[in-house]
Amino acid sequence: MTATAVVDPRAAVPRTSMDGQDVDFKDEAKIEASYLEHGVAADEAEFKRKEKVLVRKLDLFVAPVLMMLMLISYLDRGNIGFAATQGMAKDIGLKGNQLNTAVSIFYIFYILAEFPTSVLVKRLQFNRVIPAITFCWGLTCMCNGFVQNFAGLCVCRLILGFFEGCLFPCLTLFFANWYKREELAQRVSYLFIASALSGAFGGLIAFAILYMDGVAGYPGWRWLYILEGLITLVWAGCCIYLVPKDYQTAYFLNAEDKKIMAWRAEQSRAYSGGTGHYGKKHFKAGAGDIKTWLHAVTQIMVVTILYGFGTFLPVILRNGFNFTLKQSQYLVIPVNLWGAIVYAIGAYISDKKNARFWVLVTMAPVGMAGYAILLAWDVPVGVQYFATYLIATACFICTGGNIAWLSGNCAPDGKRAVSLGIQLTLTNLGGIVSGQIYQTKSAPEFKMGHGWSLACLGYAFCSWWIIRWIYLRREAGKDRRLAEGWTPEEDERAEREGGIGFTDRSPNFRYQL
């Protein structure tokens, strides 16, 4: 075993300079001692084999639970689009832009919930918070099935937004505490794959529920809310047993797995560690970093596209492309399946090649082409429908990829929580906007919605080039500090003097580009 092949305990990736030269700060004896301290194999090849087995086990027991949570959360927030095409607006007397208001109002409490959740969930414990919020939004979703007017719909949407707003910070931070930094983008991608699949499942469920119209005297759209709410309540009960408190108490890990997890936690200490108790220095570090705000504003743009497309696609198909009611329900299925497939492939490449930037700037123009086709309008319906596939190619991967890029480039744990909290809070301003851009009066062209979405995607494309330039400049600065003789003891001294110590600005932390 060579020292350069082992990850330093203070960084989550191998420490290499910009010219590819290895940089060593720990000698081989100390690294082997780290293995032995946790009772894992000192032989590197054997250890990596066991670690791969462990990661596969996490993918089997952790990832599917979180994916299911993401899927049902998107089902429960997005079913308003399907309900609208099935007669909800007429039944409860919605007028003018009240449907758009009901879509947008969801994100008011959603925004307010995300930041405090990012900071507090680790202290409150994932295994308590996740089942509780899932139960609450499932119950609220059921209540949507009994609303009688616009006011009742708005109240339900507000409450639903609050509890669903707590979910995504829980999921991303939960992943970050179980996986290494270089493993994270692919796992976060699972969440957005689930969100894409929710559109497909939503279309399938909505299509099936058309045949329940009139059962027990209820129209089909009410059954849509009731049954999807029941599914959520059942899964909330399952999460009580399926979501572990931490790796020490995980039911699916054996003693050796837990030793390897302890070693992984040490190696990624700056990224996955922390007590969950953050101070002003962490808030200052996260809020004072320009990359936090650049990623956050970009996220507003791509989320506007994702939520607008995901929520209003059935409406666009029905009122824009003049498909029948049944067609507008089932034709969303292949579009969202395509988005999920593209995201899975893109996330795999992003992790495998460590190419966050190139995946994003390659996919964004594809989505821009889709919106350009829809704005042209004077094209056959088949071409317009094809354009929705181009949009799906970009909207899911651009949204999830931008989050994974920031998350992987923040350290330590406290700074990451603050940076993600800011990003996720600002993100959902895009949700508010998305509810207003596809207004009923703009059918069938929906020029405002398509034009706004095209502009948002163009902004994101330009922003990613600027962000990459900043990362490259910082990496060059780190190399200069290394050449000047920087050592990890400088971080340790800063921590003793009341600072944070190791951060993503330290030379032995390398940004993902």
QUINORCOR-V799963 format. One line per field, one symbol per residue. ss: DSSP state (H for helix, E for strand, - for the rest). A space follows every 10 residues. Layout:
ss=???
//
This chain:
ss=--HHH----- -----E---- -E-----HHH HHHHHHH--- ---HHHHHHH HHHHHHHHHH H-HHHHHHHH HHHHHHHHHH HHHHH--HHH H------HHH HHHHHHHHHH HHHHHHHHHH HHHH-HHHHH HHHHHHHHHH HHHH-----H HHHHHHHHHH HHHHHHHHHH HHHHHH---- HHHHHHHHHH HHHHHHHHHH HHHHHHHHHH HH--HHH--H HHHHHHHHHH HHHHHHHHHH HH----HHH- ----HHHHHH HHHHHHH-HH HH-------H HHHHHHH--H HHHHHHHHHH HHHHHHHHHH HHHHHHHHHH ----HHHHHH HHHHHHHHHH HHHHHHHHHH HHH--HHHHH HHHHHHHHHH HHHHHH---- HHHHHHHHHH HHHHHHHHHH HHHHHHHH-- --HHHHHHHH HHHHHHH-HH HHHHHHH--H HH----HHHH HHHHHHHHHH HHHHHHHHHH HHHHHHHHHH HHH-----HH HHHHHH---- ---------- ---
//
